[in-house]
Amino acid sequence: MKILFSPSESKSAFNNDERLDKSSLVFLDLYEKRLEILNIYNEFIKTSSIDKISKLFGIKNLIDDKSLRRDVFTKGLIKAVLHYDGVTYKHLNYRDLSQNSQNYIDKNVVIFSNLFGPILAGDKIFEYKLKQGEKINGVNIEKFYNEHFSKSLDEFLQDDDILDLRAGYYEKFYQIKKEHTSFKFIKNGKIVSHHAKAYRGKILNQIAKDNINSKKELMDVNFDGLKLVEIKKIGLKNEVCFEIMC
């Protein structure tokens, strides 16, 4: 089973001697295509005004110094799943999982990065900031990855059941073209967003611990703190609705 996942705005800082190369990321044949976006980003950081960079990052009161404008290809690398540290990733609690569970996540979770596009959780990426939905010099990033990476994603996912745990925005990067499962979360009868972020992380944690490999196995899991309400068939999507009980 493959799980599609969102990144987070919040990211951890780090530094080491690893550098990005073709082997760092999934879809080796598309490395040069991915570099097009990374090079545009790199040049923008080096040459744009501090106000424009602040807008791109979604951060106010940036200090214009050498570290801000550092060439991204000289930065160290870290597993994508460790770079992101927002609510979802805190509840995933990757570092405390067993090695087998970490390996499961590394190989089976596809994260849709706002900069790198679709990557595996275990892929190595450099530290970056990019506000969701921002364009770089007019380049629509989600449209770029949708156009150039969808075929490879179709092939990558074709033999597996799929659980889509992405926030809706990331469907702009890739639309699933086969039957799949998604989860919706409600509390007191209302759809929730912040709670949903936490439960996406908790659910992935439990799936990895249980080594879930099929839709059938997935539907047999009793997720802590969740009560199954209904399952709706919406086109190719089987939408599973859970009530948050705590």
MDAnalysis code that builds the backbone (N, CA, C; Angstrom):
import MDAnalysis as mda
import numpy as np

u = mda.Universe.empty(738, n_residues=246, atom_resindex=np.repeat(np.arange(246), 3), trajectory=True)
u.add_TopologyAttr("name", ["N", "CA", "C"] * 246)
u.add_TopologyAttr("resid", np.arange(1, 247))
u.add_TopologyAttr("resname", ["MET", "LYS", "ILE", "LEU", "PHE", "SER", "PRO", "SER", "GLU", "SER", "LYS", "SER", "ALA", "PHE", "ASN", "ASN", "ASP", "GLU", "ARG", "LEU", "ASP", "LYS", "SER", "SER", "LEU", "VAL", "PHE", "LEU", "ASP", "LEU", "TYR", "GLU", "LYS", "ARG", "LEU", "GLU", "ILE", "LEU", "ASN", "ILE", "TYR", "ASN", "GLU", "PHE", "ILE", "LYS", "THR", "SER", "SER", "ILE", "ASP", "LYS", "ILE", "SER", "LYS", "LEU", "PHE", "GLY", "ILE", "LYS", "ASN", "LEU", "ILE", "ASP", "ASP", "LYS", "SER", "LEU", "ARG", "ARG", "ASP", "VAL", "PHE", "THR", "LYS", "GLY", "LEU", "ILE", "LYS", "ALA", "VAL", "LEU", "HIS", "TYR", "ASP", "GLY", "VAL", "THR", "TYR", "LYS", "HIS", "LEU", "ASN", "TYR", "ARG", "ASP", "LEU", "SER", "GLN", "ASN", "SER", "GLN", "ASN", "TYR", "ILE", "ASP", "LYS", "ASN", "VAL", "VAL", "ILE", "PHE", "SER", "ASN", "LEU", "PHE", "GLY", "PRO", "ILE", "LEU", "ALA", "GLY", "ASP", "LYS", "ILE", "PHE", "GLU", "TYR", "LYS", "LEU", "LYS", "GLN", "GLY", "GLU", "LYS", "ILE", "ASN", "GLY", "VAL", "ASN", "ILE", "GLU", "LYS", "PHE", "TYR", "ASN", "GLU", "HIS", "PHE", "SER", "LYS", "SER", "LEU", "ASP", "GLU", "PHE", "LEU", "GLN", "ASP", "ASP", "ASP", "ILE", "LEU", "ASP", "LEU", "ARG", "ALA", "GLY", "TYR", "TYR", "GLU", "LYS", "PHE", "TYR", "GLN", "ILE", "LYS", "LYS", "GLU", "HIS", "THR", "SER", "PHE", "LYS", "PHE", "ILE", "LYS", "ASN", "GLY", "LYS", "ILE", "VAL", "SER", "HIS", "HIS", "ALA", "LYS", "ALA", "TYR", "ARG", "GLY", "LYS", "ILE", "LEU", "ASN", "GLN", "ILE", "ALA", "LYS", "ASP", "ASN", "ILE", "ASN", "SER", "LYS", "LYS", "GLU", "LEU", "MET", "ASP", "VAL", "ASN", "PHE", "ASP", "GLY", "LEU", "LYS", "LEU", "VAL", "GLU", "ILE", "LYS", "LYS", "ILE", "GLY", "LEU", "LYS", "ASN", "GLU", "VAL", "CYS", "PHE", "GLU", "ILE", "MET", "CYS"])
u.atoms.positions = np.array([
    [0.834, -1.195, 0.000],
    [0.000, 0.000, 0.000],
    [0.872, 1.249, 0.000],
    [0.453, 2.264, -0.735],
    [1.145, 3.542, -0.765],
    [0.252, 4.602, -0.122],
    [0.874, 5.488, 0.646],
    [0.152, 6.552, 1.343],
    [0.618, 7.892, 0.792],
    [-0.329, 8.715, 0.356],
    [-0.011, 10.058, -0.127],
    [-0.174, 11.037, 1.028],
    [0.795, 11.942, 1.188],
    [0.894, 12.739, 2.407],
    [1.258, 14.185, 2.069],
    [0.853, 15.094, 2.936],
    [1.182, 16.519, 2.781],
    [2.485, 16.840, 3.513],
    [3.166, 17.928, 3.107],
    [4.292, 18.435, 3.889],
    [3.752, 19.292, 5.028],
    [4.609, 20.063, 5.663],
    [4.142, 21.035, 6.662],
    [4.885, 22.345, 6.456],
    [4.257, 23.438, 6.848],
    [4.917, 24.748, 6.763],
    [6.096, 24.810, 7.735],
    [5.906, 24.217, 8.913],
    [6.957, 24.210, 9.931],
    [8.008, 23.160, 9.581],
    [9.280, 23.573, 9.659],
    [10.368, 22.670, 9.289],
    [11.520, 22.804, 10.276],
    [12.270, 21.725, 10.436],
    [13.404, 21.729, 11.354],
    [14.655, 22.240, 10.643],
    [15.545, 22.856, 11.403],
    [16.829, 23.316, 10.875],
    [17.891, 22.256, 11.144],
    [18.881, 22.180, 10.272],
    [19.934, 21.171, 10.430],
    [21.120, 21.567, 9.566],
    [22.228, 20.865, 9.733],
    [23.404, 21.108, 8.894],
    [24.277, 19.862, 8.891],
    [24.732, 19.450, 7.711],
    [25.664, 18.330, 7.589],
    [26.399, 18.447, 6.257],
    [27.194, 17.435, 5.931],
    [28.057, 17.515, 4.747],
    [27.482, 16.836, 3.510],
    [26.284, 16.262, 3.609],
    [25.672, 15.643, 2.426],
    [25.204, 16.722, 1.461],
    [25.231, 16.396, 0.157],
    [24.780, 17.339, -0.850],
    [23.826, 16.640, -1.820],
    [22.903, 17.414, -2.371],
    [21.894, 16.864, -3.269],
    [22.523, 16.328, -4.547],
    [22.097, 15.126, -4.947],
    [22.461, 14.593, -6.256],
    [21.317, 13.718, -6.761],
    [21.518, 13.093, -7.886],
    [20.449, 12.340, -8.544],
    [19.906, 11.223, -7.675],
    [20.761, 10.642, -6.834],
    [20.349, 9.507, -6.005],
    [19.555, 9.933, -4.772],
    [19.445, 11.237, -4.532],
    [18.772, 11.724, -3.322],
    [17.263, 11.563, -3.381],
    [16.707, 11.506, -4.605],
    [15.263, 11.619, -4.782],
    [14.708, 10.514, -5.672],
    [13.450, 10.170, -5.451],
    [12.754, 9.189, -6.274],
    [12.550, 9.752, -7.690],
    [12.267, 8.877, -8.643],
    [12.075, 9.237, -10.056],
    [13.366, 9.798, -10.650],
    [14.371, 8.932, -10.734],
    [15.691, 9.343, -11.213],
    [15.637, 9.950, -12.606],
    [14.762, 9.422, -13.458],
    [14.695, 9.915, -14.836],
    [14.129, 11.333, -14.922],
    [13.550, 11.814, -13.827],
    [12.982, 13.164, -13.809],
    [13.817, 14.143, -12.981],
    [15.022, 13.730, -12.621],
    [15.865, 14.583, -11.779],
    [16.142, 15.933, -12.448],
    [16.476, 15.912, -13.739],
    [16.777, 17.160, -14.443],
    [15.548, 18.060, -14.516],
    [14.388, 17.453, -14.671],
    [13.151, 18.234, -14.703],
    [12.898, 18.882, -13.337],
    [13.144, 18.123, -12.268],
    [12.974, 18.673, -10.915],
    [13.972, 19.812, -10.670],
    [15.172, 19.651, -11.237],
    [16.197, 20.682, -11.081],
    [15.759, 22.022, -11.667],
    [14.887, 21.998, -12.660],
    [14.407, 23.253, -13.238],
    [13.776, 24.129, -12.156],
    [12.941, 23.518, -11.325],
    [12.298, 24.271, -10.245],
    [13.312, 24.668, -9.179],
    [14.186, 23.747, -8.815],
    [15.173, 24.040, -7.773],
    [16.108, 25.170, -8.200],
    [16.482, 25.190, -9.473],
    [17.353, 26.258, -9.974],
    [16.637, 27.607, -9.989],
    [15.362, 27.605, -10.355],
    [14.578, 28.843, -10.336],
    [14.485, 29.379, -8.906],
    [14.236, 28.478, -7.965],
    [14.156, 28.844, -6.543],
    [15.497, 29.402, -6.064],
    [16.572, 28.715, -6.407],
    [17.906, 29.108, -5.968],
    [18.264, 30.505, -6.477],
    [17.985, 30.755, -7.746],
    [18.301, 32.055, -8.341],
    [17.447, 33.158, -7.721],
    [16.190, 32.836, -7.433],
    [15.294, 33.811, -6.812],
    [15.824, 34.227, -5.445],
    [16.255, 33.255, -4.658],
    [16.768, 33.543, -3.312],
    [18.022, 34.411, -3.386],
    [18.861, 34.153, -4.371],
    [20.118, 34.888, -4.491],
    [19.930, 36.332, -4.944],
    [18.926, 36.582, -5.787],
    [18.858, 37.872, -6.477],
    [17.662, 38.753, -6.123],
    [16.642, 38.216, -5.489],
    [15.422, 38.993, -5.251],
    [15.543, 39.890, -4.021],
    [14.678, 40.868, -3.954],
    [14.650, 41.765, -2.796],
    [14.179, 41.004, -1.561],
    [14.508, 41.536, -0.404],
    [14.116, 40.892, 0.848],
    [12.597, 40.838, 0.979],
    [11.901, 41.836, 0.441],
    [10.436, 41.841, 0.501],
    [9.847, 40.694, -0.320],
    [10.424, 40.456, -1.483],
    [9.934, 39.369, -2.334],
    [10.227, 38.004, -1.708],
    [11.379, 37.880, -1.087],
    [11.720, 36.619, -0.420],
    [10.795, 36.393, 0.772],
    [10.510, 37.447, 1.513],
    [9.585, 37.342, 2.648],
    [8.223, 36.838, 2.192],
    [7.754, 37.348, 1.065],
    [6.465, 36.913, 0.530],
    [6.521, 35.447, 0.107],
    [7.609, 35.058, -0.552],
    [7.764, 33.667, -0.993],
    [7.777, 32.715, 0.193],
    [8.461, 33.104, 1.252],
    [8.569, 32.265, 2.444],
    [7.314, 32.321, 3.312],
    [6.570, 33.425, 3.203],
    [5.439, 33.618, 4.104],
    [5.891, 33.996, 5.499],
    [7.027, 34.723, 5.573],
    [7.617, 35.105, 6.860],
    [7.908, 36.605, 6.860],
    [7.518, 37.294, 7.928],
    [7.773, 38.723, 8.050],
    [9.096, 38.971, 8.769],
    [9.645, 40.160, 8.552],
    [10.832, 40.638, 9.277],
    [12.046, 39.730, 9.086],
    [12.262, 39.270, 7.855],
    [13.461, 38.490, 7.567],
    [14.697, 39.381, 7.638],
    [15.799, 38.807, 8.069],
    [17.072, 39.522, 8.083],
    [17.855, 39.135, 6.833],
    [18.266, 40.118, 6.061],
    [18.987, 39.865, 4.808],
    [20.461, 39.620, 5.118],
    [20.869, 38.355, 5.119],
    [22.267, 38.027, 5.373],
    [22.703, 36.878, 4.466],
    [23.958, 36.471, 4.594],
    [24.510, 35.439, 3.718],
    [23.792, 34.105, 3.870],
    [23.388, 33.768, 5.080],
    [22.729, 32.480, 5.305],
    [21.384, 32.417, 4.585],
    [20.699, 33.564, 4.499],
    [19.412, 33.611, 3.807],
    [19.588, 33.328, 2.320],
    [20.661, 33.864, 1.742],
    [20.870, 33.777, 0.294],
    [21.854, 32.671, -0.100],
    [22.141, 31.795, 0.804],
    [23.094, 30.713, 0.539],
    [22.623, 29.836, -0.615],
    [23.545, 29.442, -1.471],
    [23.239, 28.523, -2.571],
    [22.659, 27.233, -1.992],
    [21.450, 26.882, -2.419],
    [20.773, 25.730, -1.812],
    [21.496, 24.420, -2.090],
    [22.277, 24.372, -3.172],
    [22.968, 23.130, -3.519],
    [24.219, 22.909, -2.673],
    [24.538, 23.871, -1.807],
    [25.639, 23.691, -0.852],
    [25.113, 23.346, 0.541],
    [23.793, 23.237, 0.665],
    [23.191, 22.910, 1.959],
    [23.223, 21.407, 2.210],
    [23.217, 21.037, 3.500],
    [23.156, 19.632, 3.874],
    [21.793, 19.030, 3.587],
    [21.706, 17.712, 3.746],
    [20.473, 16.985, 3.446],
    [19.949, 16.254, 4.671],
    [18.647, 16.028, 4.677],
    [18.003, 15.251, 5.730],
    [16.818, 14.527, 5.108],
    [16.421, 13.403, 5.706],
    [15.216, 12.728, 5.241],
    [14.046, 13.708, 5.260],
    [13.245, 13.676, 4.218],
    [12.093, 14.579, 4.141],
    [11.202, 14.454, 5.368],
    [10.965, 13.228, 5.808],
    [10.060, 12.999, 6.939],
    [10.597, 13.608, 8.228],
    [11.903, 13.860, 8.288],
    [12.502, 14.487, 9.465],
    [12.610, 16.007, 9.319],
    [12.593, 16.491, 8.089],
    [12.667, 17.945, 7.878],
    [11.362, 18.623, 8.291],
    [10.246, 17.980, 8.003],
    [8.942, 18.554, 8.350],
    [8.633, 18.281, 9.818],
    [8.192, 19.305, 10.546],
    [7.910, 19.099, 11.977],
    [6.654, 19.844, 12.430],
    [5.674, 19.959, 11.538],
    [4.389, 20.536, 11.904],
    [3.562, 19.576, 12.740],
    [2.321, 19.932, 12.989],
    [1.432, 19.144, 13.854],
    [1.357, 17.685, 13.417],
    [1.142, 17.462, 12.131],
    [1.017, 16.090, 11.626],
    [2.261, 15.276, 11.928],
    [3.421, 15.862, 11.690],
    [4.676, 15.130, 11.860],
    [5.027, 14.931, 13.327],
    [4.619, 15.856, 14.170],
    [4.822, 15.650, 15.604],
    [4.013, 14.450, 16.089],
    [2.802, 14.292, 15.569],
    [1.966, 13.158, 15.972],
    [2.365, 11.865, 15.267],
    [3.021, 11.968, 14.125],
    [3.606, 10.778, 13.500],
    [4.698, 10.215, 14.390],
    [5.492, 11.097, 14.994],
    [6.524, 10.693, 15.959],
    [7.475, 9.666, 15.341],
    [7.980, 9.998, 14.167],
    [8.807, 9.085, 13.371],
    [10.025, 8.576, 14.133],
    [10.699, 9.459, 14.853],
    [11.954, 9.074, 15.502],
    [11.777, 7.967, 16.542],
    [10.593, 7.864, 17.132],
    [10.366, 6.857, 18.168],
    [9.828, 5.538, 17.622],
    [9.644, 5.455, 16.309],
    [9.194, 4.200, 15.707],
    [10.348, 3.211, 15.602],
    [10.017, 1.936, 15.495],
    [11.039, 0.910, 15.284],
    [11.675, 1.093, 13.910],
    [12.823, 0.464, 13.700],
    [13.489, 0.565, 12.402],
    [12.608, 0.024, 11.284],
    [11.905, -1.073, 11.545],
    [11.017, -1.645, 10.529],
    [9.893, -0.677, 10.161],
    [9.326, -0.021, 11.168],
    [8.246, 0.934, 10.911],
    [8.764, 2.166, 10.173],
    [9.963, 2.611, 10.530],
    [10.568, 3.727, 9.802],
    [10.821, 3.357, 8.346],
    [11.308, 2.144, 8.110],
    [11.548, 1.687, 6.738],
    [10.249, 1.653, 5.941],
    [9.172, 1.240, 6.598],
    [7.859, 1.205, 5.948],
    [7.481, 2.608, 5.460],
    [7.643, 3.590, 6.330],
    [7.308, 4.970, 5.975],
    [8.231, 5.488, 4.878],
    [9.527, 5.234, 5.014],
    [10.503, 5.718, 4.033],
    [10.153, 5.289, 2.613],
    [9.673, 4.052, 2.473],
    [9.478, 3.460, 1.144],
    [8.052, 3.590, 0.609],
    [7.078, 3.809, 1.498],
    [5.675, 3.743, 1.074],
    [4.906, 5.055, 1.167],
    [5.506, 6.081, 1.749],
    [4.817, 7.367, 1.900],
    [5.358, 8.360, 0.873],
    [4.454, 8.899, 0.059],
    [4.805, 9.921, -0.932],
    [4.365, 11.278, -0.387],
    [5.334, 12.150, -0.130],
    [5.054, 13.500, 0.370],
    [5.070, 14.473, -0.809],
    [4.087, 15.353, -0.847],
    [4.002, 16.325, -1.934],
    [4.561, 17.665, -1.462],
    [5.868, 17.816, -1.662],
    [6.579, 19.018, -1.240],
    [6.227, 20.195, -2.138],
    [6.064, 21.372, -1.533],
    [5.775, 22.574, -2.311],
    [6.939, 22.984, -3.205],
    [8.141, 22.511, -2.904],
    [9.311, 22.829, -3.728],
    [9.776, 21.635, -4.555],
    [9.940, 20.488, -3.916],
    [10.497, 19.312, -4.589],
    [9.458, 18.497, -5.350],
    [8.165, 18.765, -5.115],
    [7.131, 17.950, -5.735],
    [6.992, 16.614, -5.024],
    [6.571, 15.560, -5.730],
    [6.377, 14.255, -5.089],
    [7.704, 13.577, -4.766],
    [7.907, 13.292, -3.485],
    [9.125, 12.626, -3.021],
    [8.737, 11.551, -2.017],
    [9.609, 10.583, -1.831],
    [9.380, 9.587, -0.789],
    [9.792, 10.158, 0.561],
    [9.162, 9.664, 1.612],
    [9.473, 10.146, 2.961],
    [10.944, 9.957, 3.298],
    [11.555, 8.922, 2.729],
    [12.957, 8.630, 2.999],
    [13.932, 9.338, 2.080],
    [13.429, 10.097, 1.108],
    [14.309, 10.861, 0.225],
    [15.023, 11.955, 1.004],
    [16.205, 12.337, 0.521],
    [17.000, 13.366, 1.183],
    [16.787, 14.720, 0.497],
    [16.459, 15.734, 1.286],
    [16.243, 17.079, 0.752],
    [16.990, 18.104, 1.605],
    [17.224, 19.279, 1.018],
    [17.863, 20.353, 1.789],
    [16.801, 21.219, 2.468],
    [17.248, 21.979, 3.447],
    [16.351, 22.878, 4.184],
    [15.838, 23.976, 3.252],
    [14.542, 24.228, 3.300],
    [13.968, 25.268, 2.448],
    [12.734, 25.866, 3.112],
    [12.329, 26.997, 2.597],
    [11.067, 27.632, 3.000],
    [10.334, 28.051, 1.735],
    [9.048, 27.764, 1.682],
    [8.220, 28.147, 0.538],
    [6.762, 28.066, 0.952],
    [6.106, 29.208, 0.977],
    [4.708, 29.243, 1.384],
    [3.835, 28.523, 0.365],
    [2.909, 27.734, 0.869],
    [1.985, 26.998, 0.012],
    [1.277, 27.941, -0.961],
    [1.306, 27.584, -2.244],
    [0.592, 28.347, -3.255],
    [1.356, 29.498, -3.873],
    [2.536, 29.833, -3.327],
    [3.322, 30.929, -3.891],
    [3.975, 30.501, -5.209],
    [4.009, 31.422, -6.162],
    [4.699, 31.190, -7.425],
    [6.104, 31.769, -7.340],
    [7.023, 31.206, -8.114],
    [8.386, 31.730, -8.173],
    [8.587, 32.343, -9.551],
    [8.706, 33.659, -9.597],
    [8.813, 34.366, -10.882],
    [7.718, 33.939, -11.855],
    [6.513, 33.788, -11.332],
    [5.373, 33.450, -12.173],
    [5.187, 31.976, -12.459],
    [6.101, 31.140, -11.985],
    [6.006, 29.698, -12.244],
    [5.036, 29.061, -11.255],
    [4.009, 28.413, -11.778],
    [3.036, 27.694, -10.961],
    [3.604, 26.310, -10.659],
    [4.075, 26.108, -9.437],
    [4.825, 24.900, -9.106],
    [3.953, 23.658, -9.129],
    [2.749, 23.746, -8.549],
    [1.888, 22.565, -8.525],
    [1.492, 22.146, -9.941],
    [1.267, 23.115, -10.814],
    [0.934, 22.808, -12.210],
    [2.117, 22.147, -12.912],
    [3.323, 22.630, -12.635],
    [4.540, 22.065, -13.219],
    [4.679, 20.590, -12.861],
    [4.548, 20.280, -11.571],
    [4.714, 18.885, -11.150],
    [3.563, 18.005, -11.632],
    [2.368, 18.564, -11.685],
    [1.235, 17.802, -12.204],
    [1.490, 17.408, -13.653],
    [2.003, 18.349, -14.420],
    [2.237, 18.109, -15.848],
    [3.367, 17.118, -16.096],
    [4.446, 17.230, -15.337],
    [5.650, 16.467, -15.657],
    [5.843, 15.186, -14.841],
    [5.132, 15.044, -13.718],
    [5.372, 13.898, -12.844],
    [4.188, 12.939, -12.740],
    [3.029, 13.309, -13.260],
    [1.832, 12.478, -13.075],
    [1.976, 11.094, -13.699],
    [2.549, 11.023, -14.885],
    [2.707, 9.721, -15.550],
    [3.581, 8.786, -14.717],
    [4.678, 9.291, -14.197],
    [5.571, 8.467, -13.370],
    [4.890, 8.053, -12.070],
    [4.089, 8.934, -11.503],
    [3.331, 8.585, -10.299],
    [2.288, 7.519, -10.603],
    [1.610, 7.635, -11.738],
    [0.650, 6.601, -12.139],
    [1.318, 5.232, -12.156],
    [2.492, 5.160, -12.751],
    [3.219, 3.894, -12.857],
    [3.698, 3.419, -11.491],
    [4.151, 4.343, -10.672],
    [4.653, 3.997, -9.340],
    [3.551, 3.415, -8.457],
    [2.331, 3.908, -8.633],
    [1.209, 3.523, -7.769],
    [0.344, 2.407, -8.344],
    [0.603, 1.985, -9.561],
    [-0.354, 1.138, -10.273],
    [-0.600, -0.220, -9.624],
    [0.371, -0.774, -8.927],
    [0.218, -2.121, -8.368],
    [-0.144, -2.124, -6.884],
    [-0.387, -0.957, -6.312],
    [-0.651, -0.865, -4.874],
    [-2.021, -0.268, -4.591],
    [-2.596, -0.659, -3.450],
    [-3.732, 0.087, -2.920],
    [-3.213, 1.445, -2.450],
    [-4.088, 2.445, -2.461],
    [-3.671, 3.813, -2.131],
    [-4.536, 4.374, -1.016],
    [-3.876, 4.966, -0.016],
    [-4.554, 5.758, 1.006],
    [-4.114, 7.202, 0.823],
    [-5.065, 8.076, 0.549],
    [-4.758, 9.488, 0.336],
    [-5.020, 10.268, 1.622],
    [-3.943, 10.635, 2.316],
    [-4.045, 11.415, 3.549],
    [-3.657, 12.877, 3.328],
    [-3.581, 13.293, 2.082],
    [-3.208, 14.676, 1.786],
    [-4.317, 15.659, 2.152],
    [-3.919, 16.884, 2.470],
    [-4.883, 17.981, 2.492],
    [-5.330, 18.222, 1.057],
    [-6.540, 18.722, 0.877],
    [-7.117, 18.858, -0.452],
    [-6.276, 19.667, -1.426],
    [-5.531, 20.646, -0.927],
    [-4.717, 21.500, -1.801],
    [-3.771, 20.682, -2.671],
    [-3.238, 19.596, -2.138],
    [-2.187, 18.857, -2.835],
    [-2.708, 17.961, -3.952],
    [-4.024, 17.942, -4.123],
    [-4.578, 17.292, -5.310],
    [-4.204, 18.076, -6.564],
    [-3.797, 19.335, -6.400],
    [-3.344, 20.134, -7.540],
    [-2.039, 19.586, -8.113],
    [-1.257, 18.909, -7.280],
    [0.000, 18.324, -7.736],
    [-0.224, 17.011, -8.480],
    [-1.278, 16.289, -8.081],
    [-1.514, 14.968, -8.672],
    [-2.923, 14.495, -8.362],
    [-3.629, 14.051, -9.418],
    [-4.952, 13.461, -9.248],
    [-4.840, 11.946, -9.427],
    [-5.333, 11.215, -8.453],
    [-5.269, 9.747, -8.490],
    [-6.238, 9.235, -9.550],
    [-5.766, 8.295, -10.367],
    [-6.560, 7.825, -11.501],
    [-7.053, 6.391, -11.329],
    [-7.065, 5.910, -10.108],
    [-7.567, 4.570, -9.822],
    [-8.322, 4.616, -8.493],
    [-9.024, 3.543, -8.191],
    [-9.769, 3.500, -6.936],
    [-8.817, 3.656, -5.754],
    [-9.250, 4.436, -4.772],
    [-8.401, 4.686, -3.614],
    [-9.260, 5.024, -2.402],
    [-8.600, 5.117, -1.259],
    [-9.281, 5.408, 0.004],
    [-8.806, 6.745, 0.551],
    [-9.725, 7.515, 1.109],
    [-9.350, 8.745, 1.812],
    [-10.099, 8.789, 3.140],
    [-9.588, 9.566, 4.080],
    [-10.202, 9.693, 5.400],
    [-10.698, 11.125, 5.606],
    [-11.887, 11.249, 6.205],
    [-12.437, 12.544, 6.610],
    [-12.701, 12.496, 8.108],
    [-12.474, 13.616, 8.787],
    [-12.605, 13.646, 10.238],
    [-13.641, 14.687, 10.658],
    [-14.554, 14.286, 11.543],
    [-15.548, 15.213, 12.077],
    [-15.524, 15.162, 13.605],
    [-15.931, 16.258, 14.210],
    [-16.066, 16.329, 15.663],
    [-17.330, 17.124, 15.964],
    [-18.201, 16.542, 16.751],
    [-19.503, 17.156, 17.037],
    [-20.261, 17.480, 15.750],
    [-20.117, 16.589, 14.779],
    [-20.842, 16.720, 13.522],
    [-20.244, 17.678, 12.515],
    [-19.098, 18.307, 12.842],
    [-18.488, 19.281, 11.942],
    [-17.116, 18.798, 11.477],
    [-16.811, 19.087, 10.207],
    [-15.486, 18.764, 9.678],
    [-14.449, 19.644, 10.370],
    [-13.348, 19.045, 10.787],
    [-12.306, 19.781, 11.507],
    [-11.008, 19.750, 10.701],
    [-10.198, 20.793, 10.860],
    [-8.939, 20.873, 10.124],
    [-7.732, 20.637, 11.026],
    [-7.649, 21.389, 12.152],
    [-6.489, 21.225, 13.033],
    [-6.443, 19.808, 13.604],
    [-7.583, 19.297, 14.072],
    [-7.622, 17.932, 14.586],
    [-7.251, 16.937, 13.490],
    [-7.661, 17.228, 12.261],
    [-7.359, 16.329, 11.146],
    [-5.857, 16.208, 10.946],
    [-5.126, 17.315, 11.095],
    [-3.670, 17.270, 10.957],
    [-3.065, 16.303, 11.963],
    [-3.510, 16.394, 13.200],
    [-2.984, 15.510, 14.241],
    [-3.305, 14.053, 13.934],
    [-4.544, 13.790, 13.525],
    [-4.946, 12.400, 13.310],
    [-4.327, 11.794, 12.063],
    [-3.990, 12.599, 11.079],
    [-3.256, 12.049, 9.937],
    [-1.917, 11.484, 10.401],
    [-1.260, 12.213, 11.300],
    [0.003, 11.725, 11.837],
    [-0.167, 10.486, 12.686],
    [-1.177, 10.490, 13.555],
    [-1.434, 9.334, 14.413],
    [-1.770, 8.098, 13.588],
    [-2.575, 8.294, 12.552],
    [-2.980, 7.175, 11.701],
    [-1.778, 6.584, 10.978],
    [-0.918, 7.439, 10.421],
    [0.266, 6.923, 9.739],
    [1.174, 6.188, 10.710],
    [1.299, 6.689, 11.923],
    [2.076, 6.009, 12.957],
    [1.550, 4.596, 13.177],
    [0.238, 4.462, 13.308],
    [-0.358, 3.153, 13.573],
    [-0.258, 2.226, 12.362],
    [-0.447, 2.779, 11.171],
    [-0.332, 1.985, 9.948],
    [1.074, 1.418, 9.811],
    [2.074, 2.245, 10.101],
    [3.463, 1.799, 9.999],
    [3.774, 0.724, 11.038],
    [3.280, 0.905, 12.254],
    [3.505, -0.095, 13.301],
    [2.880, -1.435, 12.933],
    [1.688, -1.379, 12.299],
    [0.968, -2.602, 11.942],
    [1.377, -3.149, 10.583],
    [2.272, -2.440, 9.888],
    [2.765, -2.887, 8.575],
    [1.611, -3.189, 7.621],
    [0.715, -2.225, 7.466],
    [-0.479, -2.403, 6.639],
    [-0.099, -2.367, 5.156],
    [-0.527, -3.392, 4.416],
    [-0.126, -3.503, 3.017],
    [-1.277, -3.567, 2.026],
    [-2.506, -3.452, 2.489],
    [-3.642, -3.525, 1.570],
    [-4.835, -2.767, 2.144],
    [-5.787, -2.471, 1.281],
    [-7.013, -1.814, 1.713],
    [-7.751, -2.678, 2.726],
    [-7.778, -3.982, 2.493],
    [-8.471, -4.895, 3.413],
    [-7.861, -4.816, 4.808],
    [-6.537, -4.864, 4.888],
    [-5.866, -4.754, 6.184],
    [-6.145, -3.396, 6.816],
    [-6.160, -2.353, 6.000],
    [-6.420, -1.000, 6.498],
    [-7.789, -0.905, 7.155],
    [-8.796, -1.475, 6.517],
    [-10.161, -1.368, 7.025],
    [-10.387, -2.221, 8.271],
    [-9.457, -3.102, 8.572],
    [-9.559, -3.921, 9.784],
    [-8.923, -3.249, 10.999],
    [-8.242, -2.122, 10.785],
    [-7.553, -1.435, 11.885],
    [-8.555, -0.627, 12.714],
    [-8.441, -0.734, 14.026],
    [-9.214, 0.111, 14.942],
    [-8.312, 1.262, 15.390],
    [-8.529, 2.431, 14.816],
    [-7.669, 3.570, 15.121],
    [-8.058, 4.194, 16.462],
    [-7.064, 4.423, 17.284],
    [-7.294, 4.977, 18.621],
    [-7.971, 6.343, 18.538],
    [-9.035, 6.520, 19.321],
    [-9.707, 7.806, 19.415],
    [-10.650, 8.128, 18.277],
    [-10.861, 7.174, 17.361],
    [-11.724, 7.405, 16.206],
    [-12.842, 6.372, 16.132],
    [-14.013, 6.817, 15.716],
    [-15.159, 5.926, 15.525],
    [-15.621, 6.032, 14.075],
    [-15.724, 4.896, 13.399],
    [-16.178, 4.886, 12.016],
    [-17.637, 5.329, 11.934],
    [-17.921, 6.321, 11.086],
    [-19.278, 6.841, 10.923],
    [-19.914, 6.299, 9.654],
    [-19.216, 6.439, 8.533],
    [-19.758, 5.967, 7.262],
    [-18.651, 5.885, 6.220],
    [-18.951, 5.173, 5.138],
    [-18.054, 5.098, 3.988],
    [-18.851, 5.484, 2.749],
    [-18.371, 6.490, 2.031],
    [-19.045, 6.949, 0.822],
    [-18.188, 6.649, -0.404],
    [-18.840, 6.220, -1.465],
    [-18.170, 6.037, -2.745],
    [-18.391, 7.297, -3.575],
    [-17.309, 8.028, -3.851],
    [-17.386, 9.269, -4.625],
    [-16.443, 9.131, -5.815],
    [-16.965, 8.733, -6.949],
    [-16.115, 8.480, -8.107],
    [-15.148, 7.347, -7.811],
    [-13.863, 7.613, -7.957],
    [-12.833, 6.612, -7.678],
    [-12.452, 6.566, -6.200],
    [-13.016, 7.484, -5.416],
    [-12.630, 7.609, -4.002],
    [-13.606, 6.911, -3.070],
    [-13.069, 6.104, -2.156],
    [-13.840, 5.560, -1.043],
    [-13.537, 6.432, 0.170],
    [-14.458, 7.319, 0.514],
    [-14.237, 8.281, 1.598],
    [-14.727, 7.703, 2.920],
    [-13.791, 7.479, 3.820],
    [-14.096, 6.919, 5.134],
    [-14.199, 8.069, 6.127],
    [-15.358, 8.210, 6.759],
    [-15.592, 9.302, 7.703],
    [-15.460, 8.794, 9.131],
    [-14.610, 9.460, 9.914],
    [-14.400, 9.108, 11.317],
    [-14.876, 10.244, 12.222],
    [-15.485, 9.881, 13.331],
    [-15.797, 10.829, 14.401],
    [-14.648, 10.811, 15.396],
    [-14.113, 11.993, 15.713],
    [-13.066, 12.107, 16.721],
    [-13.722, 12.047, 18.092],
    [-13.322, 11.083, 18.905],
    [-14.018, 10.792, 20.154],
    [-13.405, 11.476, 21.367],
    [-12.237, 12.072, 21.218],
    [-11.607, 12.692, 22.393],
    [-10.999, 14.036, 22.045],
])
